[in-house]
Amino acid sequence: MPDVTERNAGEAAAAPPSSVAPDAARILAVNNIEVVYNHVILVLKGVSLEVPRGGIVALLGANGAGKTTTLKAISNLLHAERGEVTKGSIVFEGEAVHSLSPNELVRRGCIQVMEGRRCFAHLTVEENLLTGAFTRTDGKAAIQRDLDLVYSYFPRIKERRSAIAGYTSGGEQQMTAVGRALMSRPKMILLDEPSMGLAPQIVEEIFEIVKNLNEKEGVSFLLAEQNTNMALKYARYGYILENGRVVMDGKAASLRENEDVKEFYLGVAEGKRKSFRDVKHYKRRKRWLA
């Protein structure tokens, strides 16, 4: 298989997912799913992707491409928004899980960190973290050990643990949201737009923490992110969504060097930074939409 796979609109629905890792090493496999809202609106059209155990995979695309819907399909949060998976399958740890409730999926080790942080604004930072352990039954001592572990990765929120979460900064709230997910002892985290609304240095800090959690704790990550440059810096593999379809996938290093990705997502063409005005034939020139 080439390092980068391009898929046109007709091929996207029918093509099987590219092999990211041997089957025994996969933690997640999404196979040709379709998602419909309100029984009418088709949002995802044959999306397939894989996440290897212990890997970081980026799900890239513009706003409205279907990234958040893909994550909610995996975490089973679609029903709250009148959405449902109408075709295909979602397999986590070798078992089909699209019929499970969200809390059952959390108990199995898959949890989503929502776009926009979604902290409980009236609770303290530490109380927010402890809500992440609500599915656990292993006792207070084990929960306290994991709370100390979270604070070791996020020293900033340790300092702010008694502060009301609604009065903390955006970066501190994002750290709290990731820490809350860690309190469930996850095998995989679905991380939705972690860079949204944050200063560049805070984004870098959060992605470094994601990298450390992946390497030291073995947590797998599926990152939905518009910041393509940052996502491909830390991910090992990437999928690009357009209009609810996977149109390209490949190793992160190969995607970073792909001329179409550089021009349409990084704003660089032929080694030079370009403005949107220079790329006015944006959609027409995308080879994968031809």
N, C-alpha and C positions, 0 to 999 in steps of 0.2 A: 504494500500500500504506500503511495506517495506521502510525503510529510504533510502536504496540504491537499485536502479534497474539496473540489468545487462541486456544488449541486445546483442544477437549474430547477425551476419551479416544478416541472413535471417529474423530475427524479427524486425530489426531496421527500415526497410522501411514500414512495415505494422503496427507497434505498434502505438497507439495514444499517444499523449503527456501525461506525468504524470501530475497529478493535483497538481499544486503549490499553488493555491488559488481558492476560489470559483469563478465561472464565472463572477459574478458582480464585482469582485475585480481585474480582469485581465486587464492590459493595452495593452498587446501584446500577440497574439497567432500565432505561426508559425505552420502550419499544413501540414506535409508530403510533403515538397517542394523538387523539383528536379531543379538543375541549370545546364545549358549547355552553354559552351563557343564555339563560332564559329560554332554553329549548330552541333557540333560533340563531343566535350569533355564533358563527364558527370562528374561534380565536386561534387555536393551534391546529395545524394541518399536517399530521404525520411526523411529529417530532420524535427523534430517536437520539439518545445519548447514553454514555456510560461514565461511571466514576470508579476508578480503581481504588482498592482498599489502601488507605494511607496516602491518597493523592489529593492534589488541588486542581480542580477543573474550572475553567472560566466559561460563563455563558454570557456572550457579548451581543450587543445590538443597540439600536437607537431606542429612544422612548417609544413605547407602544409596539415594540417588536414581538412581545410575548414572553419576556424573561420572567417577570413576576408570576404570570399565569402558570408557567412551567413549574416554578418552585411550589406554588400553591397546589398544583396537581399532585406533586410528589408528597407534600406534607398533609394532603387531604383537607385543606382549608377552603376548597372551592365551594362547598355546599353553603357556606355562610354568605356567599355572594351569588347564589343561584346559578352556579356553574357545575359542570360534571364532565368526567372523562367518558366519552361515548364509544371510543374505539381504542385498541391497543392495550398494553399492559405496563405496569410499574412493578419492578422486582427489587426488593431490598433484602440483602443477606440471603439470597436464594429463594425468597418467598414472595408471592404476589401480595401487595399491600394496599392496592387502591380501594379496597372495600373496608379497610380499617378506619376507626375513628382517629382524629389527631392525637388524642392522649395515649391511645394504644400504640401508635407509631413512635411517640416519644419514649414510651417504656421499652420499645425495641431498639432505641438508640438513634433515631433520626428526628431532628428538631430544626425548625426554621427561625431565623432571626429576621423579623419583618423589616421592610423598608420604612424609614422614618423612626426607627428605634422602638417606639411603642412602649416606653417605660410607664409604670404606674406613677403618675406625677405627684400624687399625694402621699406616697410612701417614701421612706428613706432609701438610699442607695442599697444598704444592706438588706432591708426588707424586700426590695426588688430582687436581689440575688437569691434570697431564700425561697421566693415563689418558684424559682426554677427547679426546686427539689420536691415539688408537691407530689410527684409520682413515685418517689422513692420510699422504700420500706426498710432500709438498712440501718436506721438508727441515727441518733443525734451526733454521736462521735464521728461517724463516717461523713455526715454532712458538714460538720465543723472542719474536718480535714480537707474536704473539697473547697470549702469557703476560704481556708487559708491558702490553698493552691491558687484559687482565682486571684486573691490579693497579691500573690507572688508574681503573677503575670501582669496585673493591673495595679501597680503601686499608687497610681494617681487616685483611683477610686477607693483604695484603702484609706487614704487621707480624708476622703469625702464620704465615708461610709455612713455617717450620721446625718448628712445633709439631705434635705428633701429633694428627690430626684428631679422634680419639675423646675428647680432653681439651679441645677447644674448645667454646664456647658453642653453643646451638641456632641463634642468629642467624648466627654465623660458619660453622657447618656448612651452613646454607641458602645463604649467599653462596658457599661453596665448591662446592656442588652446581650452582648456576647458572653459576658461573665454569667449572666442568668442562664443562658443556654448551656454553658459548661456545667452548671450545678445539676443538670439532669444526667450527667455522665454519658454524653453522646458518643456514638461511633462516627456519626456524620452530621455536619452542620450545613444547612442551606442558608447562605448569607446573601441577603438582598440589598443591593446598593449601599454597601458600607461607607462609601466615600461621599454620599449625598450631603451637601450643605456644610462640609467640613473644610477647614483650612488645609492646604497641601501638607504641612508638616504633621498634622494630626492624622491625615490619611496614611502617610508613610508609617507612622507609629503603629496604627491599627493593623496594617498589612504585615508589619514585622511581627506583631503578636500572633497573627494568624499563622505565619510561617513557623514560629516557635511552637505553637500548639500542635501543628501538623507534624513537625519533626520530633518533638519531645513526648507528646501525649498520644500520637498516632491517630489524631482526629482527621477524618477525611472532610474536604470542603467542596461544595459546589457554589461558586460565586456568580451571582447575577450582577453585572456591573457595566455602566456606561463609560467609565474611565478605562478605556481599552489599554492604554499604555501601562497603567498601574497593574491592571489585572493580569496582563500577559507577562509582566515582570516577575510575578510570584506564582502564577499557575504553570503547570507542566503541559496542559493540553487545553484546547479551547474550541468552542462551538459558536458560530455566528448565526443569529436569528434575524430574519427579515420577514415581516408580515406573517408571523406565525409558523415559519418554516426554517429548518436548518439549511442554510445555503452554503456553508463552508465549515470545515473542521480540520484540525491538524495539531501538531505539536506547537506549543507556545512560541518557541524560537522560530519556527517556520512561518507562523502567522505574522510575527513581528516583521519579518523580512518580505512578506508578500506585498507586491506593489499596490494591489487593490485595497488591502487592509490599511496600508500606510496612507494612501490617499483619502479613502472614504472615512476612516476612523481615527487616524492619527494626524490628519491634516498635512501630510508630507508626501510630495511626489518628486521622483528623480532626485532625491536627496535634499530638496528645498521645501521649506515651510510654505504652504499655500493658504490663501484665504478662501472663504466660502464662495466669494464672487468669482474666483478663478475656476471653481468646480461647479458651474451652473448646470452642466449636463450630468449632474451627479447620478441620478437613477438610470438614465438611458445608457450610461457608460459602464454600469456594473455588469461584468461578464456573467455573473451568476444569475442575473435577472433577464438575460437576453433570451 
